[in-house]
Amino acid sequence: MNSRQGRFITFEGPDGSGKTAQLDILAEEFIQAGYPILRTREPGGTPISDQIRATLLDLKNTAMIDRTEALLYQAARAQLVEEVIKPQLARGGIVLSDRYADSTLAYQGYGHQNTVTSLEGIIHYATGGLVPDLTILLDLAPEVGLQRRLDAGGLNRLDAYDINFHHRVRDGYLKLAEADPGRWIVVDADRTFNVVQQDLRAILQENLDKWGY
């Protein structure tokens, strides 16, 4: 048994915030520096979870209702937690995840105007109560994020929701961060890629140092 406690860091934010590209670079950089990092994403990260991801993001699935969407995310998450995240943490390693349970609260909760409490139970069941040690929110106005997505040609089913949905998602994220400042750090993503990357690198380094890595 590894005596060092594993650490779980999640990156949240709207599509178009640049979090995936930022995380790709930072994960590789810290891995090269010798940190025991495993980088994953939601939905996905396992063969079963990737199949669910394809269904969730398929633009053709316009008939999908809110409850189906929320439950599919939990199914993908449960598989990822059990198969990938928990084993890495048990080894004393670090998990960097592109999205986690807070995405459900922001999108399926605030975005679809469902009560957060109605989702907390199924999230707890799917994750076994696993909560990140640190969550970094890349905050960005929806109009900017969606334009970036459009310019990149990478729209998915969730991007197709109206702009009011995306404003509710952003507001939801900020409310979650405000309610738990000990876990959340909000980063302004409406800046150049390199400037945001410098901030993220400093945040990661500070916390890994604090945790004794």
N, C-alpha and C positions, 0 to 999 in steps of 0.2 A: 504494500500500500504506500502510495506517495504521500509524504508528510506535508507537502505544500498544497494549499487550497487552490483548486482551479478557479478561474475567473471568467465571467461571462459578460461580454460587452456587445451591445446591440446598437445598430445605426438605423434611425428612423427618419422619415421625411417623405414629402410627395415625390412622385415620379417627376423627373426633370431637375431634381435638386442636386444631382451629381454624386449622390452617395455611393452608388455601385462602382463607378469609375474611381472615386476617391478610395474606397475600401480595397479595391483590387490592388492599387499602387501601394497603399500603406501596409496591407497584409504581406505582400511580397517583400517589401523593404524590411519589416520587422522579422519576418522569417529568415531572411538573409543575414540579419544581425544576430540570429541564434535564439530568438524567442520561440517557445513551443506553441505556436499559433495554428489553429485550424479555422479556416474561413468558410462560412456557409451562407445560405440564403433562404428566404421564405417567399412564397411557398416553393418547396423543392428541397434539394440536399440529399435525397435518397431516391432510388428508383421508383418507389411507390409515390413519394411526395412529388416527384417530377411529373408523373402521370396526372396527378390531381392538379398541378400547376397548369398544365396544358389545357385542361378543362376550364379552370377558373378564368384564364386570360383570353380564351378563344373569343374573338369578336362575334362569331356566329351564335354564341350562346346567350342571345338577348332575352330568352324566356326565363333565365335563372332568377329565382326570387331571393330576397335578402337572407332568409333563413338557410336556404341551400348554400348560398355563398359562405355564410358564417360557419356552417358545419363542415364544409369542405376544407376551409382553412384550418379548422381544428384537427381534422383527420390528418392533413399533411404535417401539421405541427407536431402532433403526438408521435408520429413515426420518426420525425427528425430528432426530437428530444431523446427518445429512447435509443435510437440506432446510432446517433452521431454526437449529440451535445453532451449527454450524461457520461458516456465513456471517456470523452476528452477531459471533462472536468474531474472525473475520478482519477485520471492520470496526473492531475496537478497542472494540466495545460490551460491554455487560453482559447476561448471561442470568440471569434468576431463574426457576428451575424448581420446580414443585410435584411433587416426587418425581423420582428418577433411579435409577441402578443399585443403590444401597444398598437400595432397596425390594425388589428381587429377592433380595438376600442375606437380608434380614430376613424376608420373607414366604415366598418359595419355598424359601429355605435353612433358616433357623432354624424358621420356622413349620411347614413341612411335614417338618421333620427330615431334610432332605437336606444332605449335606456342602457347605460353602461352596465348597470347591475344585472341586466338580463343576459349579458355576455360573460360576466366574470365567472359564473359557475362552470360554464363549458370550457372556458380557458383554463381554469384550475384543473379540471378533469383531464384535459388534453396534455397539460404540461407537468402534472403532478405537483403543481405549486412552485415550479422553478421560476425565479425572478432574476433578472439581470443584476449584476453588480453595478453596471454603469450603462446608461442609455444616452446616446448623442443624437440630438435632433438637428438635422440640417433644414433650417426654416427658410421658406421661399414663398412669395406670393404665387397663387395658383396660375394667374395669367402668364407669369414668366416661365414657370415650370412646364405648363402645357405647350407653350410656344417652342421651348427647347425640345420637347418630345416630338412635336410636329416637324420641326426642322431636321431632326434626326431620323424621321420616318419610322418611329418605333411605338406607335399608339397601340394600346391594348383595350380590352373590354372596359376596364375601370376608367381609363382616360376618356371614354366616350360619354360618361355621365356629365350632366350640365354643370356650369361653373359654380352654381350655388352649392352643389354637393362638395366640390373641391374647397370652397371657402369654409364649409362646415368641418371638413377634415382638418384643415390647417388650424382652425380655432380649437378643435378637439385636442390636437397635439399640444398646443400651447397651454390648454387647461391641464392636461395630464402633467406637463413639465412643471407648471406652477404648483400643482398639488404635491409633488414629490421632488423638491429641489435637491435633496441629498443624493438622488439617483440620476437625475437628468442634467445635461448641459446643452444649452441651445446655442447653435452656431449659425450666424448669418450666411446663408448660401448664395445670396445675391451679390457676390463679389467674384473676382477672377478665380479661376480654378486653383492656381498656385497659392494664392493668399489663403483660401479656405483650407488647402492641404497643409499649409504651415500650421494653422490653428489646430487641425485634427492631429497632426503629428505631435505637437506639444502636449495636447490633452492625453493622448495615449501614453506618451513617454512619462509624463508626470504620474499617472495612475499606476503604470507598471512598476515604476520605481517605488511608489508608496507601498505596493503589494509585495515587494521584495523579489521581483524577477530580474 
